[in-house]
Structure formats: structure tokens, C-alpha cells
């Protein structure tokens, strides 16, 4: 095989992009063709995703690629947990809710009280996040949409269905729902029935690398016949494939709107200690386990910058010169989840914790980045201890890999080298899984990562700032960063 021309649709909770890749034995070139905004829309008292706009942006980008030459495959990845419902006629019953919608407030706590946290964790192995798909579906009980639904499709599966007409659930994303049995590697239908989620909503599970089918002419004449491949459709699953790891034992931070901090394992860790530390066991490509914890991520800084109406670059430059570790807050606090007055919420958390309240935009920017770095330190160390796995290097991929100050702080906080990049790891993982499915000689994750290392540069950061992170932990206890190290 001389090479493949592939399209990666990579959808985040704030923007979507369509990229074209050229993949060959010594080649892995990636170029952005189309980027479009993605923000939840407030309507009728709810918070929804504009699926029509997402679909239109995706198809437009794909058709631009096809207009420049033959296209060998398409793969779609996105954030997890959110879904659309199809009726008996196969039509979408309405736009998907955003996971930031407050309809799930208190639902998880009630369900945990009913079933038991240990019993739930023994089945799904998931971090208790208020917006897990199972809690969204429980919140929807009694609604006309759920009563009329015949199938639930997560966002990448839903977009793949609109292109191909093929129904299914890709495994890595299915594992984020809370309705997937991490041991048996199938739907937890008994759990679904117990919590009032009709098991018939759960479509057949498919593995990354499965070919859904060709794009239908009715969806796009310009794309008709191009195969759509099920990649690691949870964007973190694709991003972990794109981590340029070698032989050193590594932790990863997929840093973007959310930060996913963890390890790649061969089997889930379902101990009470892992449950109490709120670590999640999600499925990765090739049967791996993403043992990780969700940290709020650059969403907090992005919302602050949006509220201020300022440019990020000058803020980061000034924050690099600001007093370090002056104010640290719990960046995982649920109060930071919804959109709105983010600067006010960060200030409130600082005041409640007895920390100095940041008095300007630069101080608040430094507070957020210091708090993120402390959260990263806690989760890397906790993951290592819970899994009994040494860590020698931390790989930071995603948009956060381009944040020089955050990477320097992360190296210093973790006390080990940080390798930053590639920023486009999710799209790279997407096209690598496609390439293998379509015949490329990429037999395993090691071969895929070796190709990333050969074709993409990373920046190396050493722990050299000399900041006293243990003293900060002692000062703030377990409040800042979530969990214990």
C-alpha cells in the first residue's frame, strides 16, 4: 500500500473540525480543512446541541476534501455521554441535550443511594459525574421522547448513522455511558432495566476499526460510496492512540475543554480505593482500559476569557510572570461546570477556601493554571498508586499541549518530564485506526505511536521551576485538585 487519503471529523464541546490526512509507511500528514463553532443552545429552558449545524459543518468539510481528490475513508470522534434518540421510523426525535444542562442535578446522587455506589462501580467502573448518560436517561424517564424512542445513539454514532443509515454503538464511547459492563464488555442490560432505561434502546456494540458502510448518496452525492470507519469515537480514546509514547511507562493528559488524566492499562481497576478516588475505567482501542479521572480543564479559562473579552496570548505571558501558587482552588468543583459567570465562581471558590481572591485577570489566569497543574499532580500520582504502575514521563496532548506555562507547571508539579504534543492527537488517533482498518501495516498501538513519533515533533519540559507543591497540598488539603495523592 502506497498511502491512504483519510478524513477525520473531530468534534469538541466548543468547536468542531474536519481534517484530511495522508497516511503511508513513513507518512502521517494532517491538515485542517474546516473548523466551526459548537456551543450549546439555550431554548425552552433546556441546553441543547445544534445537531443540524454540527452535521452541516461536518459534511461541508468532508465535501471540500472530496473535491480535491479521492477519499479513502471517514472517521468521527467527539466528546462522550450525550446522545440522540431515534423513533420507530428511524428519524431523530429532537436535538440532543448538552451534558451541561441542569436536568441531571441530583439524579446521580439519588440513583447511587438507591443502588449503592459500590454496586454501580462493580459493573461500570465509572467516575461519578452528574451528566453520565445513565443519569441523563433516568432524568428523561416519563418524557414523550423517551417513550417514543427505539434506539439511542451517542453523538459520533448518530452522525455516522446520518451518513450511512447503519445503527450501532462504538465500544470506547459506549463505555462512558454508565450502562456498559466493563468486565463482560457488553451492555449492562440488567442495570438498565433496574434503573428504568429500556434495554432495547441500546444498539449493537462494534469495535474500533469496524467499517459501518459507505456514505449514502442521499446524505451526500459528493461522498457517496466512501467508507465510514468506526474509530475510537470517544475523542479521548482517539487521543490516547495518538500519544507518541515509547518504552517509558507513561501517564497521559488529554488537555482541552476537559482534561483527562490517567494511564493505559490492560484491565480495569475496580477496587473500593479506586471508586473512592473517583477514577473511571473506560475502554480504549485494542481492548485497553483508560484508567483516568476527569478534571474540568481549559473550559474554566476559556469561559473567563470569553467573559473578559480579552486575548489569551497576552494574558498567558503576563500570568507566567505573576506570583506562583498564590491562589489555588478546586478546579474539579461542579460549580464550574455550567456556562455563565466563571470569573465570579472562581473568586467564590477562592474565598470559600480561605485563599486570596484574585484581584485582576492576570492573577485569575495564574490561579486557574496553578490549580490545573496541582490537579494533574494529584491525579497522576493517584493513578500510579491505585494501578500499581510506575510513571516515568507525562505526555500532554490536545490543545493544552500548546500552553507553554501550563506544560511547565505540570512538569514541575509532577516532578517528572512532560512531553507536549501533538496538539491534534485525537485526529491522528482517528486516522491511524482508519488506516489499519483499510489495510495499512499498523498492527498494534506500538506501531501507530512509532509512526506519530517519526512524523511529529514534541516539546520536552523538565521539572525546573522549583515550586513547593507539597507545601501547597498541605495548605489546601484535598480541596484543590480532587482526590488524594
ChimeraX attribute file (.defattr): number of C-alpha atoms within 10 A of each C-alpha:
attribute: neighborCount
match mode: 1-to-1
recipient: residues
	/A:1	10
	/A:2	9
	/A:3	17
	/A:4	22
	/A:5	21
	/A:6	26
	/A:7	30
	/A:8	30
	/A:9	28
	/A:10	27
	/A:11	27
	/A:12	19
	/A:13	19
	/A:14	14
	/A:15	14
	/A:16	19
	/A:17	21
	/A:18	27
	/A:19	23
	/A:20	25
	/A:21	24
	/A:22	16
	/A:23	23
	/A:24	18
	/A:25	12
	/A:26	13
	/A:27	16
	/A:28	20
	/A:29	15
	/A:30	19
	/A:31	14
	/A:32	16
	/A:33	15
	/A:34	19
	/A:35	17
	/A:36	16
	/A:37	14
	/A:38	19
	/A:39	16
	/A:40	20
	/A:41	13
	/A:42	12
	/A:43	8
	/A:44	7
	/A:45	9
	/A:46	14
	/A:47	20
	/A:48	20
	/A:49	23
	/A:50	17
	/A:51	19
	/A:52	10
	/A:53	13
	/A:54	20
	/A:55	16
	/A:56	12
	/A:57	20
	/A:58	23
	/A:59	21
	/A:60	16
	/A:61	23
	/A:62	25
	/A:63	15
	/A:64	15
	/A:65	24
	/A:66	19
	/A:67	11
	/A:68	8
	/A:69	9
	/A:70	13
	/A:71	21
	/A:72	18
	/A:73	24
	/A:74	28
	/A:75	28
	/A:76	28
	/A:77	30
	/A:78	25
	/A:79	20
	/A:80	24
	/A:81	23
	/A:82	25
	/A:83	23
	/A:84	22
	/A:85	23
	/A:86	22
	/A:87	17
	/A:88	12
	/A:89	9
	/A:90	15
	/A:91	13
	/A:92	19
	/A:93	17
	/A:94	15
	/A:95	15
	/A:96	20
	/A:97	20
	/A:98	23
	/A:99	24
	/A:100	18
	/A:101	19
	/A:102	16
	/A:103	19
	/A:104	22
	/A:105	15
	/A:106	12
	/A:107	18
	/A:108	21
	/A:109	16
	/A:110	12
	/A:111	16
	/A:112	15
	/A:113	10
	/A:114	10
	/A:115	13
	/A:116	12
	/A:117	17
	/A:118	15
	/A:119	12
	/A:120	19
	/A:121	26
	/A:122	17
	/A:123	19
	/A:124	27
	/A:125	29
	/A:126	28
	/A:127	22
	/A:128	20
	/A:129	16
	/A:130	21
	/A:131	23
	/A:132	21
	/A:133	22
	/A:134	25
	/A:135	26
	/A:136	25
	/A:137	23
	/A:138	18
	/A:139	17
	/A:140	16
	/A:141	15
	/A:142	10
	/A:143	10
	/A:144	10
	/A:145	17
	/A:146	21
	/A:147	12
	/A:148	13
	/A:149	21
	/A:150	20
	/A:151	22
	/A:152	25
	/A:153	26
	/A:154	26
	/A:155	26
	/A:156	29
	/A:157	26
	/A:158	24
	/A:159	20
	/A:160	27
	/A:161	20
	/A:162	19
	/A:163	25
	/A:164	22
	/A:165	17
	/A:166	14
	/A:167	21
	/A:168	23
	/A:169	23
	/A:170	25
	/A:171	27
	/A:172	31
	/A:173	29
	/A:174	30
	/A:175	28
	/A:176	26
	/A:177	25
	/A:178	27
	/A:179	26
	/A:180	28
	/A:181	21
	/A:182	25
	/A:183	14
	/A:184	10
	/A:185	15
	/A:186	15
	/A:187	24
	/A:188	19
	/A:189	16
	/A:190	11
	/A:191	21
	/A:192	21
	/A:193	12
	/A:194	11
	/A:195	16
	/A:196	13
	/A:197	21
	/A:198	18
	/A:199	19
	/A:200	14
	/A:201	16
	/A:202	21
	/A:203	17
	/A:204	13
	/A:205	17
	/A:206	18
	/A:207	19
	/A:208	24
	/A:209	23
	/A:210	16
	/A:211	19
	/A:212	21
	/A:213	18
	/A:214	20
	/A:215	25
	/A:216	19
	/A:217	14
	/A:218	12
	/A:219	14
	/A:220	15
	/A:221	11
	/A:222	18
	/A:223	24
	/A:224	15
	/A:225	17
	/A:226	21
	/A:227	22
	/A:228	24
	/A:229	26
	/A:230	29
	/A:231	33
	/A:232	34
	/A:233	36
	/A:234	31
	/A:235	27
	/A:236	30
	/A:237	28
	/A:238	29
	/A:239	27
	/A:240	29
	/A:241	30
	/A:242	31
	/A:243	33
	/A:244	27
	/A:245	23
	/A:246	11
	/A:247	6
	/A:248	11
	/A:249	14
	/A:250	21
	/A:251	27
	/A:252	28
	/A:253	32
	/A:254	29
	/A:255	24
	/A:256	21
	/A:257	22
	/A:258	20
	/A:259	26
	/A:260	24
	/A:261	27
	/A:262	28
	/A:263	26
	/A:264	22
	/A:265	17
	/A:266	14
	/A:267	16
	/A:268	21
	/A:269	21
	/A:270	22
	/A:271	15
	/A:272	13
	/A:273	11
	/A:274	23
	/A:275	21
	/A:276	15
	/A:277	19
	/A:278	19
	/A:279	28
	/A:280	27
	/A:281	29
	/A:282	29
	/A:283	28
	/A:284	27
	/A:285	23
	/A:286	16
	/A:287	15
	/A:288	18
	/A:289	23
	/A:290	27
	/A:291	29
	/A:292	26
	/A:293	27
	/A:294	21
	/A:295	23
	/A:296	23
	/A:297	24
	/A:298	20
	/A:299	20
	/A:300	25
	/A:301	21
	/A:302	17
	/A:303	18
	/A:304	25
	/A:305	18
	/A:306	15
	/A:307	13
	/A:308	12
	/A:309	9
	/A:310	12
	/A:311	10
	/A:312	14
	/A:313	10
	/A:314	11
	/A:315	17
	/A:316	19
	/A:317	13
	/A:318	14
	/A:319	20
	/A:320	19
	/A:321	12
	/A:322	16
	/A:323	12
	/A:324	18
	/A:325	17
	/A:326	15
	/A:327	24
	/A:328	34
	/A:329	29
	/A:330	25
	/A:331	29
	/A:332	20
	/A:333	17
	/A:334	11
	/A:335	14
	/A:336	20
	/A:337	18
	/A:338	15
	/A:339	14
	/A:340	13
	/A:341	13
	/A:342	23
	/A:343	21
	/A:344	11
	/A:345	16
	/A:346	26
	/A:347	20
	/A:348	16
	/A:349	20
	/A:350	19
	/A:351	15
	/A:352	12
	/A:353	17
	/A:354	13
	/A:355	17
	/A:356	14
	/A:357	21
	/A:358	20
	/A:359	9
	/A:360	9
	/A:361	17
	/A:362	19
	/A:363	20
	/A:364	23
	/A:365	25
	/A:366	28
	/A:367	29
	/A:368	24
	/A:369	28
	/A:370	25
	/A:371	23
	/A:372	29
	/A:373	26
	/A:374	28
	/A:375	33
	/A:376	29
	/A:377	22
	/A:378	22
	/A:379	30
	/A:380	23
	/A:381	18
	/A:382	21
	/A:383	25
	/A:384	18
	/A:385	14
	/A:386	17
	/A:387	18
	/A:388	10
	/A:389	15
	/A:390	14
	/A:391	18
	/A:392	13
	/A:393	20
	/A:394	29
	/A:395	24
	/A:396	31
	/A:397	29
	/A:398	25
	/A:399	18
	/A:400	24
	/A:401	25
	/A:402	17
	/A:403	15
	/A:404	16
	/A:405	19
	/A:406	21
	/A:407	27
	/A:408	21
	/A:409	29
	/A:410	28
	/A:411	24
	/A:412	24
	/A:413	25
	/A:414	23
	/A:415	18
	/A:416	17
	/A:417	20
	/A:418	29
	/A:419	24
	/A:420	28
	/A:421	24
	/A:422	27
	/A:423	22
	/A:424	20
	/A:425	25
	/A:426	31
	/A:427	32
	/A:428	29
	/A:429	30
	/A:430	33
	/A:431	34
	/A:432	31
	/A:433	29
	/A:434	31
	/A:435	27
	/A:436	15
	/A:437	20
	/A:438	18
	/A:439	12
	/A:440	18
	/A:441	14
	/A:442	19
	/A:443	12
	/A:444	13
	/A:445	21
	/A:446	15
	/A:447	13
	/A:448	23
	/A:449	22
	/A:450	17
	/A:451	21
	/A:452	25
	/A:453	18
	/A:454	12
	/A:455	13
	/A:456	12
	/A:457	13
	/A:458	17
	/A:459	14
	/A:460	14
	/A:461	19
	/A:462	18
	/A:463	18
	/A:464	14
	/A:465	12
	/A:466	10
	/A:467	14
	/A:468	12
	/A:469	18
	/A:470	11
	/A:471	10
	/A:472	16
	/A:473	18
	/A:474	9
	/A:475	13
	/A:476	17
	/A:477	14
	/A:478	15
	/A:479	18
	/A:480	24
	/A:481	27
	/A:482	23
	/A:483	18
	/A:484	16
	/A:485	18
